[in-house]
Amino acid sequence: MDTLDTQEIRSPAGLTPRAIESIRKGGNWMMFFAILLFVYMALLLVIGVWMGNETGLGGAMIISYLIVDVVLFFPAYFLYQAANHFKNFASGGSEEILEEGLVKNAFYWTFMGVLTIIFFSIFVIALIAGGAGFLTTISGLE
């Protein structure tokens, strides 16, 4: 048996065809979710403007929804960039394209991790403040 028969064909980046196909499929799903985030941001902005006009809160409502849109823009953009790089690499791109895709993917997950920590911290603070308010209310009833 020849040694070439037992070896898998590898890309210049040292990846098997199966790994490259997985990168391509993952890039397609990443693109899908990035586009969904952009659509969600557009809908959120439209809803914010509509609610601002309907509720009479106007500028405050629009600004709060705009802040959420700005925060969501960064993960959507990082995900979009990573997806493009992964798809380009799977179509015969260089190792540098794969590396850039991995960097953008790391930016996405880092941003989402920090955002999650911030939201959980706000949630815990709100629970503590709500619990303290509840206890204060109960102690005032006696």
C-alpha positions in Angstrom: 0.0 0.0 0.0 1.3 3.4 -1.0 1.6 6.0 1.7 -0.3 8.5 -0.5 -3.3 6.3 -0.3 -3.6 6.6 3.5 -2.9 10.3 3.7 -5.7 12.9 3.5 -5.3 15.7 1.0 -4.8 18.9 3.0 -5.2 22.6 2.1 -2.3 25.0 2.2 -3.5 25.9 5.7 -3.2 22.2 6.7 -6.9 21.6 6.8 -8.8 18.6 5.4 -11.6 19.1 2.9 -14.1 18.2 5.6 -12.7 21.0 7.8 -12.9 23.5 5.0 -16.5 22.4 4.2 -17.3 22.9 7.9 -15.8 26.4 7.8 -17.9 27.2 4.7 -21.1 25.9 6.3 -20.4 27.8 9.5 -19.7 30.9 7.5 -23.1 30.6 5.8 -24.9 30.4 9.2 -22.9 33.2 10.6 -23.9 35.4 7.6 -27.6 34.4 8.1 -27.5 35.5 11.8 -25.5 38.7 11.0 -28.2 39.6 8.4 -30.9 38.8 11.0 -29.2 41.1 13.5 -29.1 44.0 10.9 -32.8 43.4 10.1 -33.7 43.4 13.8 -31.8 46.6 14.3 -33.8 48.3 11.5 -37.1 47.0 12.9 -36.0 48.2 16.4 -35.3 51.7 15.1 -38.7 51.9 13.3 -40.5 50.6 16.4 -38.6 53.1 18.5 -39.6 56.1 16.3 -43.2 54.9 16.2 -43.4 54.3 19.9 -41.7 57.6 20.6 -44.4 59.4 18.6 -47.3 57.4 19.9 -46.4 57.5 23.6 -45.4 61.1 23.8 -42.0 60.3 25.1 -40.6 61.3 21.7 -36.8 61.9 21.9 -36.2 59.8 25.0 -37.7 56.7 23.4 -36.0 57.2 20.1 -32.6 57.8 21.8 -33.0 54.6 24.0 -33.8 52.5 21.0 -30.9 54.1 19.1 -28.5 53.2 21.9 -29.6 49.6 21.7 -29.1 49.7 17.9 -25.6 51.1 18.3 -24.7 48.4 20.9 -26.1 45.7 18.5 -24.3 47.0 15.5 -20.9 45.9 16.7 -21.6 42.2 17.1 -23.6 42.1 13.9 -20.7 43.7 12.0 -18.1 41.4 13.5 -20.2 38.4 12.7 -20.7 39.6 9.2 -17.0 40.2 8.7 -16.1 36.8 10.1 -18.6 35.1 7.9 -17.2 36.8 4.8 -13.7 35.8 5.7 -14.7 32.2 6.3 -16.6 31.9 3.1 -13.7 33.5 1.1 -11.3 31.1 2.7 -13.5 28.1 1.9 -13.6 29.3 -1.7 -9.8 29.0 -2.1 -8.6 31.8 0.1 -5.3 32.1 1.8 -4.3 31.4 5.4 -4.4 35.2 6.1 -8.1 35.3 5.2 -8.8 32.4 7.6 -6.8 34.2 10.3 -8.7 37.4 9.8 -11.9 35.5 10.0 -10.9 33.9 13.3 -9.9 37.3 14.7 -13.3 38.8 13.8 -15.0 35.8 15.3 -13.0 36.3 18.5 -14.1 40.0 18.5 -17.7 38.9 18.2 -17.5 36.4 21.1 -15.5 38.8 23.3 -18.0 41.6 22.7 -20.9 39.2 23.4 -19.2 37.9 26.6 -18.7 41.5 27.9 -22.2 42.4 27.0 -23.6 39.4 28.8 -21.5 40.2 32.0 -22.9 43.8 31.9 -26.5 42.7 31.5 -26.2 40.0 34.3 -24.6 42.6 36.6 -27.5 45.0 35.9 -29.9 42.2 36.6 -28.3 41.2 39.9 -28.2 44.9 41.0 -31.9 45.2 40.1 -32.8 42.1 42.1 -30.9 43.4 45.1 -32.5 46.8 44.8 -35.9 45.3 44.3 -35.4 42.9 47.3 -34.3 45.8 49.5 -37.3 47.9 48.4 -39.6 44.9 49.1 -38.1 44.4 52.6 -38.4 48.1 53.3 -42.1 48.0 52.3 -42.8 45.0 54.4 -41.1 46.4 57.5 -43.1 49.6 57.2 -46.4 47.7 57.2 -45.8 46.3 60.7 
